[in-house]
Amino acid sequence: MGTKEKLRERFLKMPADFTFEEMQRLLESYGYEKGNKGRTSGSRVIFKNGNKRPIMLHKPHPGNIVKTYAMKQVLEDLREAGLIK
């Protein structure tokens, strides 16, 4: 099993210690590119993938752990895009 598959399996288990960098790598493995919502976006980050619906997240701070609700939303978005079953 490759690194991308291991990261995907880890994400699907919804671990309590999933980092923002892991989330970014996961989304990039599905073809998403990181951007921001503009000059005043603050901690809001947007991930775009062609004509698929963009995924918006708040970059966690002061820590680096993605909140469970955000992980569930990303999972739902990836399922709706047909990237995860």
Distance bins in CASP14 RR format, pairs under 12 A and 6 or more apart:
PFRMAT RR
TARGET T0000
AUTHOR 0000-0000-0000
RMODE 2
METHOD distances of the structure
MODEL  1
1 7 0 0 0 0 0 1 0 0 0 0 0
1 8 0 0 0 0 1 0 0 0 0 0 0
1 9 1 0 0 1 0 0 0 0 0 0 0
1 10 0 0 0 0 0 1 0 0 0 0 0
2 8 0 0 0 0 1 0 0 0 0 0 0
2 9 0 0 0 0 1 0 0 0 0 0 0
2 10 0 0 0 0 0 1 0 0 0 0 0
2 29 0 0 0 0 0 1 0 0 0 0 0
3 9 0 0 0 0 0 1 0 0 0 0 0
3 10 0 0 0 0 0 1 0 0 0 0 0
3 22 0 0 0 0 0 1 0 0 0 0 0
3 25 0 0 0 0 1 0 0 0 0 0 0
3 26 0 0 0 0 0 1 0 0 0 0 0
3 29 0 0 0 0 1 0 0 0 0 0 0
4 10 0 0 0 0 0 1 0 0 0 0 0
4 11 0 0 0 0 0 1 0 0 0 0 0
4 22 0 0 0 0 0 1 0 0 0 0 0
4 25 0 0 0 0 1 0 0 0 0 0 0
4 26 0 0 0 0 1 0 0 0 0 0 0
4 27 0 0 0 0 0 1 0 0 0 0 0
4 28 0 0 0 0 1 0 0 0 0 0 0
4 29 1 0 1 0 0 0 0 0 0 0 0
4 30 0 0 0 0 1 0 0 0 0 0 0
4 31 0 0 0 0 0 1 0 0 0 0 0
5 11 0 0 0 0 0 1 0 0 0 0 0
5 12 0 0 0 0 0 1 0 0 0 0 0
5 26 0 0 0 0 0 1 0 0 0 0 0
5 29 0 0 0 0 1 0 0 0 0 0 0
6 12 0 0 0 0 0 1 0 0 0 0 0
6 13 0 0 0 0 0 1 0 0 0 0 0
6 22 0 0 0 0 0 1 0 0 0 0 0
6 25 0 0 0 0 0 1 0 0 0 0 0
6 26 0 0 0 0 0 1 0 0 0 0 0
6 29 0 0 0 0 0 1 0 0 0 0 0
7 13 0 0 0 0 0 1 0 0 0 0 0
7 15 0 0 0 0 0 1 0 0 0 0 0
7 18 0 0 0 0 1 0 0 0 0 0 0
7 19 0 0 0 0 0 1 0 0 0 0 0
7 21 0 0 0 0 0 1 0 0 0 0 0
7 22 1 0 0 1 0 0 0 0 0 0 0
7 23 0 0 0 0 1 0 0 0 0 0 0
7 24 0 0 0 0 0 1 0 0 0 0 0
7 25 1 0 0 1 0 0 0 0 0 0 0
7 26 1 0 1 0 0 0 0 0 0 0 0
7 27 0 0 0 0 0 1 0 0 0 0 0
7 28 0 0 0 0 0 1 0 0 0 0 0
7 29 1 0 0 1 0 0 0 0 0 0 0
7 30 0 0 0 0 0 1 0 0 0 0 0
8 18 0 0 0 0 0 1 0 0 0 0 0
8 22 0 0 0 0 0 1 0 0 0 0 0
8 23 0 0 0 0 0 1 0 0 0 0 0
8 25 0 0 0 0 0 1 0 0 0 0 0
8 26 1 0 0 1 0 0 0 0 0 0 0
8 27 0 0 0 0 0 1 0 0 0 0 0
8 29 1 0 0 1 0 0 0 0 0 0 0
8 30 0 0 0 0 1 0 0 0 0 0 0
8 74 0 0 0 0 0 1 0 0 0 0 0
8 75 0 0 0 0 0 1 0 0 0 0 0
8 78 0 0 0 0 1 0 0 0 0 0 0
8 83 0 0 0 0 1 0 0 0 0 0 0
8 84 1 0 0 1 0 0 0 0 0 0 0
8 85 0 0 0 0 0 1 0 0 0 0 0
9 15 0 0 0 0 0 1 0 0 0 0 0
9 18 0 0 0 0 0 1 0 0 0 0 0
9 22 0 0 0 0 0 1 0 0 0 0 0
9 26 0 0 0 0 0 1 0 0 0 0 0
9 84 0 0 0 0 0 1 0 0 0 0 0
10 16 0 0 0 0 0 1 0 0 0 0 0
10 17 0 0 0 0 1 0 0 0 0 0 0
10 18 1 0 0 1 0 0 0 0 0 0 0
10 19 0 0 0 0 0 1 0 0 0 0 0
10 22 1 0 0 1 0 0 0 0 0 0 0
10 23 0 0 0 0 0 1 0 0 0 0 0
10 25 0 0 0 0 0 1 0 0 0 0 0
10 26 0 0 0 0 1 0 0 0 0 0 0
10 66 0 0 0 0 0 1 0 0 0 0 0
10 71 0 0 0 0 0 1 0 0 0 0 0
11 17 0 0 0 0 0 1 0 0 0 0 0
11 18 1 0 0 1 0 0 0 0 0 0 0
11 19 0 0 0 0 0 1 0 0 0 0 0
11 22 1 0 0 1 0 0 0 0 0 0 0
11 23 1 0 0 1 0 0 0 0 0 0 0
11 24 0 0 0 0 0 1 0 0 0 0 0
11 25 0 0 0 0 1 0 0 0 0 0 0
11 26 1 0 1 0 0 0 0 0 0 0 0
11 27 0 0 0 0 1 0 0 0 0 0 0
11 29 0 0 0 0 0 1 0 0 0 0 0
11 30 0 0 0 0 0 1 0 0 0 0 0
11 66 0 0 0 0 1 0 0 0 0 0 0
11 68 0 0 0 0 0 1 0 0 0 0 0
11 70 0 0 0 0 0 1 0 0 0 0 0
11 71 1 0 0 1 0 0 0 0 0 0 0
11 72 0 0 0 0 0 1 0 0 0 0 0
11 74 0 0 0 0 1 0 0 0 0 0 0
11 75 1 0 0 1 0 0 0 0 0 0 0
11 78 0 0 0 0 1 0 0 0 0 0 0
11 83 0 0 0 0 0 1 0 0 0 0 0
11 84 0 0 0 0 1 0 0 0 0 0 0
12 18 0 0 0 0 0 1 0 0 0 0 0
12 26 0 0 0 0 0 1 0 0 0 0 0
12 71 0 0 0 0 1 0 0 0 0 0 0
12 72 0 0 0 0 0 1 0 0 0 0 0
12 74 0 0 0 0 0 1 0 0 0 0 0
12 75 1 0 0 1 0 0 0 0 0 0 0
12 78 0 0 0 0 0 1 0 0 0 0 0
12 79 0 0 0 0 0 1 0 0 0 0 0
12 84 1 0 0 1 0 0 0 0 0 0 0
12 85 0 0 0 0 0 1 0 0 0 0 0
13 68 0 0 0 0 0 1 0 0 0 0 0
13 71 0 0 0 0 0 1 0 0 0 0 0
13 75 0 0 0 0 0 1 0 0 0 0 0
14 23 0 0 0 0 0 1 0 0 0 0 0
14 66 0 0 0 0 0 1 0 0 0 0 0
14 67 0 0 0 0 0 1 0 0 0 0 0
14 68 1 0 0 1 0 0 0 0 0 0 0
14 69 0 0 0 0 0 1 0 0 0 0 0
14 70 0 0 0 0 0 1 0 0 0 0 0
14 71 1 0 1 0 0 0 0 0 0 0 0
14 72 1 0 0 1 0 0 0 0 0 0 0
14 73 0 0 0 0 0 1 0 0 0 0 0
14 74 0 0 0 0 0 1 0 0 0 0 0
14 75 1 0 0 1 0 0 0 0 0 0 0
15 22 0 0 0 0 1 0 0 0 0 0 0
15 23 0 0 0 0 0 1 0 0 0 0 0
15 65 0 0 0 0 1 0 0 0 0 0 0
15 66 0 0 0 0 1 0 0 0 0 0 0
15 68 0 0 0 0 1 0 0 0 0 0 0
15 71 0 0 0 0 1 0 0 0 0 0 0
16 65 1 0 0 1 0 0 0 0 0 0 0
16 66 0 0 0 0 1 0 0 0 0 0 0
16 67 0 0 0 0 1 0 0 0 0 0 0
16 68 1 0 0 1 0 0 0 0 0 0 0
16 71 0 0 0 0 1 0 0 0 0 0 0
17 23 0 0 0 0 0 1 0 0 0 0 0
17 60 0 0 0 0 0 1 0 0 0 0 0
17 63 0 0 0 0 0 1 0 0 0 0 0
17 64 0 0 0 0 1 0 0 0 0 0 0
17 65 1 0 1 0 0 0 0 0 0 0 0
17 66 0 0 0 0 1 0 0 0 0 0 0
17 67 0 0 0 0 0 1 0 0 0 0 0
17 68 0 0 0 0 0 1 0 0 0 0 0
17 71 0 0 0 0 0 1 0 0 0 0 0
18 24 0 0 0 0 0 1 0 0 0 0 0
18 25 0 0 0 0 0 1 0 0 0 0 0
18 26 0 0 0 0 1 0 0 0 0 0 0
18 57 0 0 0 0 0 1 0 0 0 0 0
18 60 0 0 0 0 0 1 0 0 0 0 0
18 64 0 0 0 0 1 0 0 0 0 0 0
18 65 1 0 0 1 0 0 0 0 0 0 0
18 66 1 0 1 0 0 0 0 0 0 0 0
18 67 0 0 0 0 1 0 0 0 0 0 0
18 68 0 0 0 0 1 0 0 0 0 0 0
18 70 0 0 0 0 1 0 0 0 0 0 0
18 71 1 0 0 1 0 0 0 0 0 0 0
18 72 0 0 0 0 0 1 0 0 0 0 0
18 74 0 0 0 0 1 0 0 0 0 0 0
18 75 0 0 0 0 0 1 0 0 0 0 0
19 25 0 0 0 0 1 0 0 0 0 0 0
19 26 0 0 0 0 0 1 0 0 0 0 0
19 59 0 0 0 0 0 1 0 0 0 0 0
19 60 0 0 0 0 1 0 0 0 0 0 0
19 63 0 0 0 0 1 0 0 0 0 0 0
19 64 1 0 1 0 0 0 0 0 0 0 0
19 65 1 0 0 1 0 0 0 0 0 0 0
19 66 1 0 0 1 0 0 0 0 0 0 0
19 67 0 0 0 0 0 1 0 0 0 0 0
19 70 0 0 0 0 0 1 0 0 0 0 0
19 71 0 0 0 0 0 1 0 0 0 0 0
20 26 0 0 0 0 0 1 0 0 0 0 0
20 27 0 0 0 0 0 1 0 0 0 0 0
20 34 0 0 0 0 0 1 0 0 0 0 0
20 43 0 0 0 0 1 0 0 0 0 0 0
20 45 0 0 0 0 1 0 0 0 0 0 0
20 47 0 0 0 0 0 1 0 0 0 0 0
20 57 1 0 0 1 0 0 0 0 0 0 0
20 58 0 0 0 0 1 0 0 0 0 0 0
20 59 1 0 1 0 0 0 0 0 0 0 0
20 60 1 0 1 0 0 0 0 0 0 0 0
20 61 0 0 0 0 1 0 0 0 0 0 0
20 63 0 0 0 0 1 0 0 0 0 0 0
20 64 1 0 1 0 0 0 0 0 0 0 0
20 65 1 0 0 1 0 0 0 0 0 0 0
20 66 1 0 1 0 0 0 0 0 0 0 0
20 67 0 0 0 0 0 1 0 0 0 0 0
20 70 0 0 0 0 1 0 0 0 0 0 0
20 71 0 0 0 0 0 1 0 0 0 0 0
20 74 0 0 0 0 0 1 0 0 0 0 0
21 27 0 0 0 0 0 1 0 0 0 0 0
21 28 0 0 0 0 0 1 0 0 0 0 0
21 34 0 0 0 0 0 1 0 0 0 0 0
21 45 0 0 0 0 0 1 0 0 0 0 0
21 59 0 0 0 0 0 1 0 0 0 0 0
21 60 0 0 0 0 0 1 0 0 0 0 0
21 63 0 0 0 0 0 1 0 0 0 0 0
21 64 1 0 0 1 0 0 0 0 0 0 0
21 65 0 0 0 0 0 1 0 0 0 0 0
21 66 0 0 0 0 1 0 0 0 0 0 0
22 28 0 0 0 0 0 1 0 0 0 0 0
22 29 0 0 0 0 0 1 0 0 0 0 0
22 60 0 0 0 0 0 1 0 0 0 0 0
22 64 0 0 0 0 1 0 0 0 0 0 0
22 65 0 0 0 0 1 0 0 0 0 0 0
22 66 1 0 0 1 0 0 0 0 0 0 0
22 71 0 0 0 0 0 1 0 0 0 0 0
22 74 0 0 0 0 0 1 0 0 0 0 0
23 29 0 0 0 0 0 1 0 0 0 0 0
23 30 0 0 0 0 0 1 0 0 0 0 0
23 32 0 0 0 0 0 1 0 0 0 0 0
23 34 0 0 0 0 0 1 0 0 0 0 0
23 45 0 0 0 0 1 0 0 0 0 0 0
23 47 0 0 0 0 1 0 0 0 0 0 0
23 55 0 0 0 0 1 0 0 0 0 0 0
23 57 1 0 0 1 0 0 0 0 0 0 0
23 58 0 0 0 0 0 1 0 0 0 0 0
23 59 0 0 0 0 1 0 0 0 0 0 0
23 60 0 0 0 0 1 0 0 0 0 0 0
23 64 0 0 0 0 0 1 0 0 0 0 0
23 65 0 0 0 0 1 0 0 0 0 0 0
23 66 1 0 1 0 0 0 0 0 0 0 0
23 67 0 0 0 0 0 1 0 0 0 0 0
23 70 0 0 0 0 1 0 0 0 0 0 0
23 71 1 0 0 1 0 0 0 0 0 0 0
23 73 0 0 0 0 0 1 0 0 0 0 0
23 74 1 0 0 1 0 0 0 0 0 0 0
23 75 0 0 0 0 0 1 0 0 0 0 0
23 77 0 0 0 0 0 1 0 0 0 0 0
23 78 0 0 0 0 0 1 0 0 0 0 0
24 30 0 0 0 0 0 1 0 0 0 0 0
24 31 0 0 0 0 0 1 0 0 0 0 0
24 32 0 0 0 0 1 0 0 0 0 0 0
24 33 0 0 0 0 0 1 0 0 0 0 0
24 34 1 0 0 1 0 0 0 0 0 0 0
24 35 0 0 0 0 0 1 0 0 0 0 0
24 45 0 0 0 0 1 0 0 0 0 0 0
24 46 0 0 0 0 0 1 0 0 0 0 0
24 47 1 0 0 1 0 0 0 0 0 0 0
24 55 0 0 0 0 0 1 0 0 0 0 0
24 57 0 0 0 0 1 0 0 0 0 0 0
24 59 0 0 0 0 1 0 0 0 0 0 0
24 60 0 0 0 0 0 1 0 0 0 0 0
24 64 0 0 0 0 0 1 0 0 0 0 0
24 66 0 0 0 0 1 0 0 0 0 0 0
24 74 0 0 0 0 0 1 0 0 0 0 0
25 31 0 0 0 0 0 1 0 0 0 0 0
25 32 0 0 0 0 0 1 0 0 0 0 0
25 34 0 0 0 0 0 1 0 0 0 0 0
25 47 0 0 0 0 0 1 0 0 0 0 0
26 32 0 0 0 0 1 0 0 0 0 0 0
26 34 0 0 0 0 0 1 0 0 0 0 0
26 47 0 0 0 0 1 0 0 0 0 0 0
26 55 0 0 0 0 0 1 0 0 0 0 0
26 57 0 0 0 0 0 1 0 0 0 0 0
26 66 0 0 0 0 0 1 0 0 0 0 0
26 71 0 0 0 0 1 0 0 0 0 0 0
26 74 0 0 0 0 1 0 0 0 0 0 0
26 75 0 0 0 0 0 1 0 0 0 0 0
26 77 0 0 0 0 0 1 0 0 0 0 0
26 78 0 0 0 0 1 0 0 0 0 0 0
26 83 0 0 0 0 0 1 0 0 0 0 0
26 84 0 0 0 0 1 0 0 0 0 0 0
27 33 0 0 0 0 1 0 0 0 0 0 0
27 34 1 0 0 1 0 0 0 0 0 0 0
27 35 0 0 0 0 0 1 0 0 0 0 0
27 45 0 0 0 0 1 0 0 0 0 0 0
27 46 0 0 0 0 0 1 0 0 0 0 0
27 47 1 0 1 0 0 0 0 0 0 0 0
27 48 0 0 0 0 1 0 0 0 0 0 0
27 49 1 0 0 1 0 0 0 0 0 0 0
27 52 0 0 0 0 0 1 0 0 0 0 0
27 54 0 0 0 0 0 1 0 0 0 0 0
27 55 1 0 0 1 0 0 0 0 0 0 0
27 56 0 0 0 0 0 1 0 0 0 0 0
27 57 0 0 0 0 1 0 0 0 0 0 0
27 66 0 0 0 0 0 1 0 0 0 0 0
27 70 0 0 0 0 0 1 0 0 0 0 0
27 71 0 0 0 0 0 1 0 0 0 0 0
27 74 1 0 0 1 0 0 0 0 0 0 0
27 75 0 0 0 0 0 1 0 0 0 0 0
27 77 0 0 0 0 1 0 0 0 0 0 0
27 78 0 0 0 0 1 0 0 0 0 0 0
27 81 0 0 0 0 0 1 0 0 0 0 0
27 83 0 0 0 0 1 0 0 0 0 0 0
27 84 0 0 0 0 0 1 0 0 0 0 0
28 34 1 0 0 1 0 0 0 0 0 0 0
28 35 0 0 0 0 0 1 0 0 0 0 0
28 47 0 0 0 0 1 0 0 0 0 0 0
28 48 0 0 0 0 0 1 0 0 0 0 0
28 49 0 0 0 0 1 0 0 0 0 0 0
28 55 0 0 0 0 0 1 0 0 0 0 0
29 47 0 0 0 0 0 1 0 0 0 0 0
29 49 0 0 0 0 0 1 0 0 0 0 0
29 78 0 0 0 0 0 1 0 0 0 0 0
29 83 0 0 0 0 1 0 0 0 0 0 0
29 84 0 0 0 0 0 1 0 0 0 0 0
30 47 0 0 0 0 1 0 0 0 0 0 0
30 48 0 0 0 0 0 1 0 0 0 0 0
30 49 1 0 0 1 0 0 0 0 0 0 0
30 50 0 0 0 0 0 1 0 0 0 0 0
30 52 0 0 0 0 1 0 0 0 0 0 0
30 55 0 0 0 0 1 0 0 0 0 0 0
30 74 0 0 0 0 0 1 0 0 0 0 0
30 75 0 0 0 0 0 1 0 0 0 0 0
30 77 0 0 0 0 0 1 0 0 0 0 0
30 78 1 0 0 1 0 0 0 0 0 0 0
30 79 0 0 0 0 0 1 0 0 0 0 0
30 81 1 0 0 1 0 0 0 0 0 0 0
30 82 0 0 0 0 1 0 0 0 0 0 0
30 83 1 0 1 0 0 0 0 0 0 0 0
30 84 0 0 0 0 1 0 0 0 0 0 0
31 47 0 0 0 0 1 0 0 0 0 0 0
31 48 0 0 0 0 1 0 0 0 0 0 0
31 49 1 0 1 0 0 0 0 0 0 0 0
31 50 0 0 0 0 1 0 0 0 0 0 0
31 52 0 0 0 0 1 0 0 0 0 0 0
31 55 0 0 0 0 0 1 0 0 0 0 0
31 78 0 0 0 0 0 1 0 0 0 0 0
31 81 0 0 0 0 0 1 0 0 0 0 0
31 83 0 0 0 0 1 0 0 0 0 0 0
32 45 0 0 0 0 0 1 0 0 0 0 0
32 46 0 0 0 0 1 0 0 0 0 0 0
32 47 1 1 0 0 0 0 0 0 0 0 0
32 48 1 0 0 1 0 0 0 0 0 0 0
32 49 1 0 1 0 0 0 0 0 0 0 0
32 50 0 0 0 0 1 0 0 0 0 0 0
32 52 0 0 0 0 1 0 0 0 0 0 0
32 53 0 0 0 0 0 1 0 0 0 0 0
32 54 0 0 0 0 1 0 0 0 0 0 0
32 55 1 0 0 1 0 0 0 0 0 0 0
32 56 0 0 0 0 0 1 0 0 0 0 0
32 57 0 0 0 0 0 1 0 0 0 0 0
32 74 0 0 0 0 1 0 0 0 0 0 0
32 77 0 0 0 0 1 0 0 0 0 0 0
32 78 0 0 0 0 1 0 0 0 0 0 0
32 81 0 0 0 0 1 0 0 0 0 0 0
32 83 0 0 0 0 1 0 0 0 0 0 0
33 45 0 0 0 0 0 1 0 0 0 0 0
33 46 0 0 0 0 1 0 0 0 0 0 0
33 47 1 0 0 1 0 0 0 0 0 0 0
33 48 1 0 1 0 0 0 0 0 0 0 0
33 49 1 0 0 1 0 0 0 0 0 0 0
33 50 0 0 0 0 1 0 0 0 0 0 0
33 52 0 0 0 0 0 1 0 0 0 0 0
33 54 0 0 0 0 1 0 0 0 0 0 0
33 55 0 0 0 0 0 1 0 0 0 0 0
34 41 0 0 0 0 0 1 0 0 0 0 0
34 44 0 0 0 0 0 1 0 0 0 0 0
34 45 1 0 0 1 0 0 0 0 0 0 0
34 46 1 0 0 1 0 0 0 0 0 0 0
34 47 1 0 1 0 0 0 0 0 0 0 0
34 48 0 0 0 0 1 0 0 0 0 0 0
34 49 0 0 0 0 0 1 0 0 0 0 0
34 54 0 0 0 0 0 1 0 0 0 0 0
34 55 0 0 0 0 1 0 0 0 0 0 0
34 56 0 0 0 0 0 1 0 0 0 0 0
34 57 0 0 0 0 1 0 0 0 0 0 0
34 59 0 0 0 0 1 0 0 0 0 0 0
35 41 0 0 0 0 1 0 0 0 0 0 0
35 42 0 0 0 0 0 1 0 0 0 0 0
35 44 0 0 0 0 1 0 0 0 0 0 0
35 45 1 0 0 1 0 0 0 0 0 0 0
35 46 1 0 1 0 0 0 0 0 0 0 0
35 47 1 0 0 1 0 0 0 0 0 0 0
35 48 1 0 0 1 0 0 0 0 0 0 0
35 49 0 0 0 0 0 1 0 0 0 0 0
35 54 0 0 0 0 1 0 0 0 0 0 0
35 55 0 0 0 0 0 1 0 0 0 0 0
35 56 0 0 0 0 0 1 0 0 0 0 0
35 57 0 0 0 0 0 1 0 0 0 0 0
35 59 0 0 0 0 0 1 0 0 0 0 0
36 42 1 0 0 1 0 0 0 0 0 0 0
36 43 0 0 0 0 1 0 0 0 0 0 0
36 44 1 0 0 1 0 0 0 0 0 0 0
36 45 1 0 1 0 0 0 0 0 0 0 0
36 46 1 0 0 1 0 0 0 0 0 0 0
36 47 0 0 0 0 0 1 0 0 0 0 0
36 48 0 0 0 0 0 1 0 0 0 0 0
36 54 0 0 0 0 0 1 0 0 0 0 0
36 56 0 0 0 0 0 1 0 0 0 0 0
36 57 0 0 0 0 0 1 0 0 0 0 0
36 58 0 0 0 0 0 1 0 0 0 0 0
36 59 0 0 0 0 1 0 0 0 0 0 0
37 43 0 0 0 0 0 1 0 0 0 0 0
37 44 1 0 1 0 0 0 0 0 0 0 0
37 45 1 0 0 1 0 0 0 0 0 0 0
37 46 1 0 1 0 0 0 0 0 0 0 0
37 47 0 0 0 0 0 1 0 0 0 0 0
37 48 0 0 0 0 0 1 0 0 0 0 0
37 54 0 0 0 0 1 0 0 0 0 0 0
37 56 1 0 0 1 0 0 0 0 0 0 0
37 57 0 0 0 0 0 1 0 0 0 0 0
37 58 0 0 0 0 0 1 0 0 0 0 0
37 59 0 0 0 0 0 1 0 0 0 0 0
38 44 0 0 0 0 1 0 0 0 0 0 0
38 45 0 0 0 0 0 1 0 0 0 0 0
38 46 0 0 0 0 1 0 0 0 0 0 0
41 56 0 0 0 0 1 0 0 0 0 0 0
41 57 0 0 0 0 0 1 0 0 0 0 0
41 58 0 0 0 0 1 0 0 0 0 0 0
41 59 0 0 0 0 1 0 0 0 0 0 0
42 57 0 0 0 0 0 1 0 0 0 0 0
42 58 0 0 0 0 1 0 0 0 0 0 0
42 59 0 0 0 0 1 0 0 0 0 0 0
42 61 0 0 0 0 1 0 0 0 0 0 0
43 56 0 0 0 0 0 1 0 0 0 0 0
43 57 0 0 0 0 1 0 0 0 0 0 0
43 58 1 0 1 0 0 0 0 0 0 0 0
43 59 1 0 1 0 0 0 0 0 0 0 0
43 60 1 0 0 1 0 0 0 0 0 0 0
43 61 1 0 1 0 0 0 0 0 0 0 0
43 62 0 0 0 0 0 1 0 0 0 0 0
43 63 0 0 0 0 0 1 0 0 0 0 0
43 64 0 0 0 0 0 1 0 0 0 0 0
43 70 0 0 0 0 0 1 0 0 0 0 0
44 54 0 0 0 0 0 1 0 0 0 0 0
44 55 0 0 0 0 0 1 0 0 0 0 0
44 56 1 0 0 1 0 0 0 0 0 0 0
44 57 1 0 0 1 0 0 0 0 0 0 0
44 58 1 0 1 0 0 0 0 0 0 0 0
44 59 1 0 0 1 0 0 0 0 0 0 0
44 60 0 0 0 0 0 1 0 0 0 0 0
44 61 0 0 0 0 0 1 0 0 0 0 0
44 70 0 0 0 0 0 1 0 0 0 0 0
45 54 0 0 0 0 0 1 0 0 0 0 0
45 55 0 0 0 0 1 0 0 0 0 0 0
45 56 1 0 0 1 0 0 0 0 0 0 0
45 57 1 0 1 0 0 0 0 0 0 0 0
45 58 1 0 0 1 0 0 0 0 0 0 0
45 59 1 0 1 0 0 0 0 0 0 0 0
45 60 0 0 0 0 0 1 0 0 0 0 0
45 61 0 0 0 0 0 1 0 0 0 0 0
45 66 0 0 0 0 0 1 0 0 0 0 0
45 70 0 0 0 0 0 1 0 0 0 0 0
45 74 0 0 0 0 0 1 0 0 0 0 0
46 53 0 0 0 0 0 1 0 0 0 0 0
46 54 1 0 1 0 0 0 0 0 0 0 0
46 55 1 0 0 1 0 0 0 0 0 0 0
46 56 1 0 1 0 0 0 0 0 0 0 0
46 57 1 0 0 1 0 0 0 0 0 0 0
46 58 0 0 0 0 0 1 0 0 0 0 0
46 59 0 0 0 0 0 1 0 0 0 0 0
46 77 0 0 0 0 0 1 0 0 0 0 0
47 53 0 0 0 0 0 1 0 0 0 0 0
47 54 1 0 0 1 0 0 0 0 0 0 0
47 55 1 0 1 0 0 0 0 0 0 0 0
47 56 1 0 0 1 0 0 0 0 0 0 0
47 57 1 0 0 1 0 0 0 0 0 0 0
47 59 0 0 0 0 0 1 0 0 0 0 0
47 70 0 0 0 0 0 1 0 0 0 0 0
47 73 0 0 0 0 0 1 0 0 0 0 0
47 74 0 0 0 0 1 0 0 0 0 0 0
47 77 0 0 0 0 1 0 0 0 0 0 0
47 78 0 0 0 0 0 1 0 0 0 0 0
47 81 0 0 0 0 0 1 0 0 0 0 0
47 83 0 0 0 0 0 1 0 0 0 0 0
48 54 1 0 1 0 0 0 0 0 0 0 0
48 55 0 0 0 0 1 0 0 0 0 0 0
48 56 0 0 0 0 1 0 0 0 0 0 0
48 77 0 0 0 0 0 1 0 0 0 0 0
48 81 0 0 0 0 0 1 0 0 0 0 0
49 55 0 0 0 0 1 0 0 0 0 0 0
49 77 0 0 0 0 1 0 0 0 0 0 0
49 78 0 0 0 0 1 0 0 0 0 0 0
49 81 1 0 0 1 0 0 0 0 0 0 0
49 82 0 0 0 0 0 1 0 0 0 0 0
49 83 0 0 0 0 1 0 0 0 0 0 0
50 81 0 0 0 0 0 1 0 0 0 0 0
51 81 0 0 0 0 1 0 0 0 0 0 0
52 77 0 0 0 0 1 0 0 0 0 0 0
52 78 0 0 0 0 1 0 0 0 0 0 0
52 79 0 0 0 0 0 1 0 0 0 0 0
52 80 0 0 0 0 1 0 0 0 0 0 0
52 81 1 0 1 0 0 0 0 0 0 0 0
52 82 0 0 0 0 1 0 0 0 0 0 0
52 83 0 0 0 0 1 0 0 0 0 0 0
53 73 0 0 0 0 0 1 0 0 0 0 0
53 74 0 0 0 0 0 1 0 0 0 0 0
53 76 0 0 0 0 0 1 0 0 0 0 0
53 77 1 0 0 1 0 0 0 0 0 0 0
53 78 0 0 0 0 0 1 0 0 0 0 0
53 79 0 0 0 0 0 1 0 0 0 0 0
53 80 1 0 0 1 0 0 0 0 0 0 0
53 81 1 0 0 1 0 0 0 0 0 0 0
53 82 0 0 0 0 0 1 0 0 0 0 0
53 83 0 0 0 0 0 1 0 0 0 0 0
54 74 0 0 0 0 0 1 0 0 0 0 0
54 77 0 0 0 0 1 0 0 0 0 0 0
54 81 0 0 0 0 0 1 0 0 0 0 0
55 66 0 0 0 0 0 1 0 0 0 0 0
55 70 0 0 0 0 1 0 0 0 0 0 0
55 71 0 0 0 0 0 1 0 0 0 0 0
55 73 1 0 0 1 0 0 0 0 0 0 0
55 74 1 0 1 0 0 0 0 0 0 0 0
55 75 0 0 0 0 0 1 0 0 0 0 0
55 76 0 0 0 0 1 0 0 0 0 0 0
55 77 1 0 1 0 0 0 0 0 0 0 0
55 78 0 0 0 0 1 0 0 0 0 0 0
55 79 0 0 0 0 0 1 0 0 0 0 0
55 80 0 0 0 0 0 1 0 0 0 0 0
55 81 0 0 0 0 1 0 0 0 0 0 0
55 83 0 0 0 0 0 1 0 0 0 0 0
56 70 0 0 0 0 1 0 0 0 0 0 0
56 73 0 0 0 0 1 0 0 0 0 0 0
56 74 0 0 0 0 1 0 0 0 0 0 0
56 77 0 0 0 0 1 0 0 0 0 0 0
57 66 1 0 0 1 0 0 0 0 0 0 0
57 67 0 0 0 0 1 0 0 0 0 0 0
57 69 0 0 0 0 0 1 0 0 0 0 0
57 70 1 0 1 0 0 0 0 0 0 0 0
57 71 0 0 0 0 1 0 0 0 0 0 0
57 72 0 0 0 0 0 1 0 0 0 0 0
57 73 0 0 0 0 1 0 0 0 0 0 0
57 74 1 0 0 1 0 0 0 0 0 0 0
57 77 0 0 0 0 0 1 0 0 0 0 0
58 66 0 0 0 0 1 0 0 0 0 0 0
58 67 0 0 0 0 1 0 0 0 0 0 0
58 69 0 0 0 0 0 1 0 0 0 0 0
58 70 1 0 0 1 0 0 0 0 0 0 0
58 73 0 0 0 0 0 1 0 0 0 0 0
58 74 0 0 0 0 0 1 0 0 0 0 0
59 65 0 0 0 0 0 1 0 0 0 0 0
59 66 0 0 0 0 1 0 0 0 0 0 0
59 67 0 0 0 0 0 1 0 0 0 0 0
59 70 0 0 0 0 0 1 0 0 0 0 0
60 66 1 0 1 0 0 0 0 0 0 0 0
60 67 1 0 0 1 0 0 0 0 0 0 0
60 68 0 0 0 0 0 1 0 0 0 0 0
60 69 0 0 0 0 0 1 0 0 0 0 0
60 70 0 0 0 0 1 0 0 0 0 0 0
60 71 0 0 0 0 0 1 0 0 0 0 0
61 67 0 0 0 0 0 1 0 0 0 0 0
65 71 0 0 0 0 1 0 0 0 0 0 0
66 72 0 0 0 0 0 1 0 0 0 0 0
66 73 0 0 0 0 0 1 0 0 0 0 0
66 74 0 0 0 0 1 0 0 0 0 0 0
66 75 0 0 0 0 0 1 0 0 0 0 0
67 73 0 0 0 0 1 0 0 0 0 0 0
67 74 0 0 0 0 0 1 0 0 0 0 0
68 74 0 0 0 0 0 1 0 0 0 0 0
68 75 0 0 0 0 0 1 0 0 0 0 0
69 75 0 0 0 0 0 1 0 0 0 0 0
69 76 0 0 0 0 0 1 0 0 0 0 0
70 76 0 0 0 0 0 1 0 0 0 0 0
70 77 0 0 0 0 0 1 0 0 0 0 0
71 77 0 0 0 0 0 1 0 0 0 0 0
71 78 0 0 0 0 0 1 0 0 0 0 0
72 78 0 0 0 0 0 1 0 0 0 0 0
72 79 0 0 0 0 0 1 0 0 0 0 0
73 79 0 0 0 0 0 1 0 0 0 0 0
73 80 0 0 0 0 0 1 0 0 0 0 0
74 80 0 0 0 0 0 1 0 0 0 0 0
74 81 0 0 0 0 0 1 0 0 0 0 0
74 83 0 0 0 0 0 1 0 0 0 0 0
74 84 0 0 0 0 1 0 0 0 0 0 0
75 81 0 0 0 0 0 1 0 0 0 0 0
75 82 0 0 0 0 0 1 0 0 0 0 0
75 83 0 0 0 0 0 1 0 0 0 0 0
75 84 1 0 0 1 0 0 0 0 0 0 0
75 85 0 0 0 0 0 1 0 0 0 0 0
76 82 0 0 0 0 0 1 0 0 0 0 0
76 83 0 0 0 0 0 1 0 0 0 0 0
76 84 0 0 0 0 1 0 0 0 0 0 0
77 83 0 0 0 0 1 0 0 0 0 0 0
77 84 0 0 0 0 1 0 0 0 0 0 0
78 84 1 0 1 0 0 0 0 0 0 0 0
78 85 0 0 0 0 1 0 0 0 0 0 0
79 85 1 0 0 1 0 0 0 0 0 0 0
END
